[in-house]
Amino acid sequence: MPAVSFQAVSKAFATPKGPLQALDQVSLDIEEGEFFGLLGPNGAGKTTLISILAGLARASSGRALVQGCDVQTEFAAARRKLGVVPQELVFDPFFNVRESLRIQSGYFGVRNNGAWIDELLENLGLADRAGANMRQLSGGMKRRMLVAQALVHKPPIIVLDEPTAGVDVELRQTLWHFVARLNREGHTVLLTTHYLDEAEALCGRIAMLKSGRIVALDRTSVLLQEASGSVLQFKTDSALPPALARLARVTGRVVQLPAHDTVDIEGHLAALRTAGVELHDLEIRRPDLEDVFLQVMSGAHASRPAAAAAAVEGQA
Ligand SMILES: Nc1ncnc2c1ncn2[C@@H]1O[C@H](COP(=O)(O)OP(=O)(O)OP(=O)(O)O)[C@@H](O)[C@H]1O
């Protein structure tokens, strides 16, 4: 039985401009013990899908199951199996850190788990703030607390919705170290993030959503292998010729240019030389997950989600 199963999940929101299709027939199984990444640009539907899983939003059609429990008809059982770390910081300001965790445990019917609460506080760098009132915590500390709250009932499935947005390097490392350990111990992890290097490093399998549909679904290693061509990367202080500027991914001085083949690379280099662009730290590398993501979103990547592939093969 999959840890998480989305079965033809669709969701339309009523808006003043008419219905907005946030999710369109999303089908996806996440197996026990997977570290699964759900990626997509802003507005792709990631949070909506997670909200449906957590029972915070209702699917317009289709259904979601957590270890076989329907999130609508068996809400309490499904919810107990999930530890959801939400994007937004919402807290009860009247309690201290340890009290909040005890209350959250009680909410899930879990008692006498002081040892686990201590372990959470220790592993998330909150031990010396255990007596602090929630109001006194910094933003980063509050985020650690969100993680602790989500894990307090030792859920088999951990759902992290952009857990590292606005988080410092130290907390990122603490968090990933801890979540990777829980995954090794058998917990299933579902992660959404805009940090594709994190997804590449952590996730065994990845689904990419675009406008509410799955547009890629595969093992991370396969997505990387199927990415076409290579990337010409260099640093420069000069402006790029317009034709290359349109193709390039530019981050400050770092320029990354996708290239299909060696002829393409030679063409790029010739155009740069003609334009008098001075290149530093030039390298040619394999595409990384960010390149794959951009290829998938532009429709250029070879990967097809299984359902779409089966439909095409069925027509043949
Ligand atoms: N309550 C709502 N009412 C109307 N539209 C909504 C509502 N919630 C989400 N949407 C819309 O549904 C679409 C999907 O939003 P969602 O928050 O799921 O995207 P996301 O992939 O999580 O994006 P981000 O990366 O920005 O967090 C967007 O177009 C969004 O504007």
The ligand as an SDF file (V2000), in Angstrom:
LIG
                    3D

 31 33  0  0  0  0  0  0  0  0999 V2000
   -8.2460   30.0210   -1.6100 N   0  0  0  0  0  0  0  0  0  0  0  0
   -7.9910   30.2600   -2.8950 C   0  0  0  0  0  0  0  0  0  0  0  0
   -8.8730   30.9390   -3.6640 N   0  0  0  0  0  0  0  0  0  0  0  0
   -8.6370   31.1770   -4.9730 C   0  0  0  0  0  0  0  0  0  0  0  0
   -7.5110   30.7700   -5.6070 N   0  0  0  0  0  0  0  0  0  0  0  0
   -6.5970   30.1040   -4.8920 C   0  0  0  0  0  0  0  0  0  0  0  0
   -6.7740   29.8170   -3.5050 C   0  0  0  0  0  0  0  0  0  0  0  0
   -5.6780   29.1350   -3.0580 N   0  0  0  0  0  0  0  0  0  0  0  0
   -4.8670   29.0020   -4.1240 C   0  0  0  0  0  0  0  0  0  0  0  0
   -5.3990   29.5740   -5.2240 N   0  0  0  0  0  0  0  0  0  0  0  0
   -4.8160   29.6070   -6.5800 C   0  0  0  0  0  0  0  0  0  0  0  0
   -4.5480   28.2610   -6.9660 O   0  0  0  0  0  0  0  0  0  0  0  0
   -3.3230   28.1890   -7.7030 C   0  0  0  0  0  0  0  0  0  0  0  0
   -2.3830   27.2220   -7.0200 C   0  0  0  0  0  0  0  0  0  0  0  0
   -1.9160   27.8100   -5.8040 O   0  0  0  0  0  0  0  0  0  0  0  0
   -0.9330   27.0700   -4.8070 P   0  0  0  0  0  0  0  0  0  0  0  0
   -0.7890   27.9330   -3.5930 O   0  0  0  0  0  0  0  0  0  0  0  0
   -1.3710   25.6740   -4.6220 O   0  0  0  0  0  0  0  0  0  0  0  0
    0.4310   27.0770   -5.6570 O   0  0  0  0  0  0  0  0  0  0  0  0
    1.9090   26.6970   -5.1900 P   0  0  0  0  0  0  0  0  0  0  0  0
    2.4190   25.7630   -6.2360 O   0  0  0  0  0  0  0  0  0  0  0  0
    1.9030   26.2160   -3.7970 O   0  0  0  0  0  0  0  0  0  0  0  0
    2.6320   28.0940   -5.3250 O   0  0  0  0  0  0  0  0  0  0  0  0
    3.8370   28.7600   -4.4620 P   0  0  0  0  0  0  0  0  0  0  0  0
    5.0810   28.1470   -5.0000 O   0  0  0  0  0  0  0  0  0  0  0  0
    3.7050   30.1910   -4.8360 O   0  0  0  0  0  0  0  0  0  0  0  0
    3.5910   28.4750   -3.0140 O   0  0  0  0  0  0  0  0  0  0  0  0
   -2.8070   29.6190   -7.8030 C   0  0  0  0  0  0  0  0  0  0  0  0
   -3.2300   30.1500   -9.0300 O   0  0  0  0  0  0  0  0  0  0  0  0
   -3.4840   30.3280   -6.6520 C   0  0  0  0  0  0  0  0  0  0  0  0
   -3.6490   31.6800   -6.9210 O   0  0  0  0  0  0  0  0  0  0  0  0
  1  2  1  0
  2  3  1  0
  2  7  2  0
  3  4  2  0
  4  5  1  0
  5  6  2  0
  6  7  1  0
  6 10  1  0
  7  8  1  0
  8  9  2  0
  9 10  1  0
 10 11  1  0
 11 12  1  0
 11 30  1  0
 12 13  1  0
 13 14  1  0
 13 28  1  0
 14 15  1  0
 15 16  1  0
 16 17  2  0
 16 18  1  0
 16 19  1  0
 19 20  1  0
 20 21  2  0
 20 22  1  0
 20 23  1  0
 23 24  1  0
 24 25  2  0
 24 26  1  0
 24 27  1  0
 28 29  1  0
 28 30  1  0
 30 31  1  0
M  END
$$$$
